[in-house]
Amino acid sequence: MKVLLINPRQDLALDSEAGSPVEEGGGSYPPLGLLHLQAAIETGGRHRVEVFDACTGGSVEDALVPTDCEQPELVGITALTPNLLSVIETVRQIRATLPDTRVVIGGPH
């Protein structure tokens, strides 16, 4: 099975009450949770996993277009409470492009 794990973009993130020091320290960090999932899933050797980090550029639509002519059967999206609007938009894009693909949302939210 081909699996695509997505870290959604942050430009629709809700305002934080954490204050400016935390906001200014924000940026693009590797999605370690998704990378750990990728390693764990691929360890069994039965599934192929790709991770797409929308925070580093590119569109979700581009990630959904298969480069190897095989569409993902499962798309996982990480969700934090501040980025729920981005998660919803990502799900809409997936449904428009791959309506039969299963979508799983996980993460701290």
C-alpha atoms as a printed R data frame, in Angstrom:
    type eleno elety resid chain resno       x      y       z
1   ATOM     1    CA   MET     A     1   0.000  0.000   0.000
2   ATOM     2    CA   LYS     A     2   1.199  3.496  -0.763
3   ATOM     3    CA   VAL     A     3   0.788  5.952   2.111
4   ATOM     4    CA   LEU     A     4   1.214  9.728   1.983
5   ATOM     5    CA   LEU     A     5   1.749 11.624   5.243
6   ATOM     6    CA   ILE     A     6   1.166 15.380   5.128
7   ATOM     7    CA   ASN     A     7   2.269 18.172   7.416
8   ATOM     8    CA   PRO     A     8  -0.189 20.950   6.417
9   ATOM     9    CA   ARG     A     9   0.890 24.516   5.829
10  ATOM    10    CA   GLN     A    10   0.751 27.006   8.671
11  ATOM    11    CA   ASP     A    11  -0.388 30.173   6.914
12  ATOM    12    CA   LEU     A    12  -3.982 29.645   8.067
13  ATOM    13    CA   ALA     A    13  -2.960 29.008  11.681
14  ATOM    14    CA   LEU     A    14  -5.112 30.526  14.368
15  ATOM    15    CA   ASP     A    15  -3.598 33.252  16.522
16  ATOM    16    CA   SER     A    16  -1.768 31.941  19.541
17  ATOM    17    CA   GLU     A    17  -2.014 33.247  23.079
18  ATOM    18    CA   ALA     A    18   1.577 32.206  23.679
19  ATOM    19    CA   GLY     A    19   2.891 35.718  23.056
20  ATOM    20    CA   SER     A    20   5.406 37.235  20.704
21  ATOM    21    CA   PRO     A    21   8.549 35.384  21.916
22  ATOM    22    CA   VAL     A    22   6.981 32.069  20.933
23  ATOM    23    CA   GLU     A    23   5.438 33.441  17.752
24  ATOM    24    CA   GLU     A    24   8.761 34.937  16.617
25  ATOM    25    CA   GLY     A    25  10.539 31.647  17.310
26  ATOM    26    CA   GLY     A    26   8.122 29.777  15.059
27  ATOM    27    CA   GLY     A    27   9.315 28.530  11.753
28  ATOM    28    CA   SER     A    28   9.606 25.456   9.632
29  ATOM    29    CA   TYR     A    29  10.840 22.411  11.477
30  ATOM    30    CA   PRO     A    30  11.056 18.838  10.208
31  ATOM    31    CA   PRO     A    31   7.824 16.955  10.945
32  ATOM    32    CA   LEU     A    32   9.518 14.474  13.282
33  ATOM    33    CA   GLY     A    33   6.281 12.709  14.233
34  ATOM    34    CA   LEU     A    34   5.498 11.968  10.589
35  ATOM    35    CA   LEU     A    35   9.078 10.902   9.913
36  ATOM    36    CA   HIS     A    36   8.899  8.471  12.852
37  ATOM    37    CA   LEU     A    37   5.646  7.064  11.480
38  ATOM    38    CA   GLN     A    38   7.240  6.671   8.065
39  ATOM    39    CA   ALA     A    39  10.135  4.692   9.533
40  ATOM    40    CA   ALA     A    40   7.856  2.497  11.638
41  ATOM    41    CA   ILE     A    41   5.491  1.718   8.763
42  ATOM    42    CA   GLU     A    42   8.284  0.978   6.301
43  ATOM    43    CA   THR     A    43  10.041 -1.332   8.773
44  ATOM    44    CA   GLY     A    44   7.512 -4.057   7.992
45  ATOM    45    CA   GLY     A    45   8.422 -3.868   4.312
46  ATOM    46    CA   ARG     A    46   4.812 -4.102   3.110
47  ATOM    47    CA   HIS     A    47   4.038 -0.418   2.608
48  ATOM    48    CA   ARG     A    48   5.695  2.541   0.916
49  ATOM    49    CA   VAL     A    49   5.433  5.888   2.664
50  ATOM    50    CA   GLU     A    50   6.128  9.413   1.481
51  ATOM    51    CA   VAL     A    51   6.135 12.495   3.702
52  ATOM    52    CA   PHE     A    52   5.073 15.846   2.277
53  ATOM    53    CA   ASP     A    53   5.821 18.965   4.308
54  ATOM    54    CA   ALA     A    54   3.610 21.772   2.984
55  ATOM    55    CA   CYS     A    55   5.405 24.246   5.266
56  ATOM    56    CA   THR     A    56   8.503 24.114   3.075
57  ATOM    57    CA   GLY     A    57   6.721 24.985  -0.138
58  ATOM    58    CA   GLY     A    58   4.811 23.271  -2.841
59  ATOM    59    CA   SER     A    59   1.124 22.569  -2.934
60  ATOM    60    CA   VAL     A    60  -0.800 19.622  -1.599
61  ATOM    61    CA   GLU     A    61  -2.225 19.088  -5.080
62  ATOM    62    CA   ASP     A    62   1.314 18.552  -6.390
63  ATOM    63    CA   ALA     A    63   1.958 15.964  -3.681
64  ATOM    64    CA   LEU     A    64  -1.214 14.088  -4.616
65  ATOM    65    CA   VAL     A    65  -0.167 13.715  -8.242
66  ATOM    66    CA   PRO     A    66   1.845 10.504  -8.213
67  ATOM    67    CA   THR     A    67   5.334 10.602  -9.655
68  ATOM    68    CA   ASP     A    68   5.413  6.811  -9.997
69  ATOM    69    CA   CYS     A    69   1.881  6.411 -11.415
70  ATOM    70    CA   GLU     A    70   0.635  4.988  -8.133
71  ATOM    71    CA   GLN     A    71  -1.803  7.059  -6.122
72  ATOM    72    CA   PRO     A    72  -1.782  6.852  -2.338
73  ATOM    73    CA   GLU     A    73  -4.406  4.558  -0.869
74  ATOM    74    CA   LEU     A    74  -4.144  6.300   2.494
75  ATOM    75    CA   VAL     A    75  -3.320  9.916   3.360
76  ATOM    76    CA   GLY     A    76  -2.454 10.848   6.932
77  ATOM    77    CA   ILE     A    77  -2.487 14.450   8.123
78  ATOM    78    CA   THR     A    78  -1.000 15.743  11.349
79  ATOM    79    CA   ALA     A    79  -3.243 18.161  13.244
80  ATOM    80    CA   LEU     A    80  -2.367 20.736  15.847
81  ATOM    81    CA   THR     A    81  -5.154 22.852  17.313
82  ATOM    82    CA   PRO     A    82  -3.869 26.143  15.787
83  ATOM    83    CA   ASN     A    83  -3.655 24.667  12.281
84  ATOM    84    CA   LEU     A    84  -7.145 23.112  12.066
85  ATOM    85    CA   LEU     A    85  -8.137 25.496   9.261
86  ATOM    86    CA   SER     A    86  -5.162 24.280   7.229
87  ATOM    87    CA   VAL     A    87  -6.102 20.665   7.983
88  ATOM    88    CA   ILE     A    88  -9.656 21.261   6.758
89  ATOM    89    CA   GLU     A    89  -8.364 22.901   3.577
90  ATOM    90    CA   THR     A    90  -5.938 20.003   3.029
91  ATOM    91    CA   VAL     A    91  -8.773 17.466   3.368
92  ATOM    92    CA   ARG     A    92 -10.826 19.454   0.837
93  ATOM    93    CA   GLN     A    93  -7.934 19.368  -1.622
94  ATOM    94    CA   ILE     A    94  -7.507 15.619  -1.142
95  ATOM    95    CA   ARG     A    95 -11.235 14.972  -1.627
96  ATOM    96    CA   ALA     A    96 -11.245 17.060  -4.830
97  ATOM    97    CA   THR     A    97  -8.220 15.248  -6.262
98  ATOM    98    CA   LEU     A    98  -8.583 11.709  -4.876
99  ATOM    99    CA   PRO     A    99 -12.192 11.258  -3.734
100 ATOM   100    CA   ASP     A   100 -11.841  7.532  -2.955
101 ATOM   101    CA   THR     A   101  -8.652  7.800  -0.897
102 ATOM   102    CA   ARG     A   102  -8.911  7.201   2.836
103 ATOM   103    CA   VAL     A   103  -7.906 10.158   4.989
104 ATOM   104    CA   VAL     A   104  -6.710  9.813   8.580
105 ATOM   105    CA   ILE     A   105  -6.120 12.784  10.872
106 ATOM   106    CA   GLY     A   106  -3.896 12.409  13.902
107 ATOM   107    CA   GLY     A   107  -1.558 14.392  16.080
108 ATOM   108    CA   PRO     A   108  -1.782 16.406  19.286
109 ATOM   109    CA   HIS     A   109  -5.195 17.936  18.526
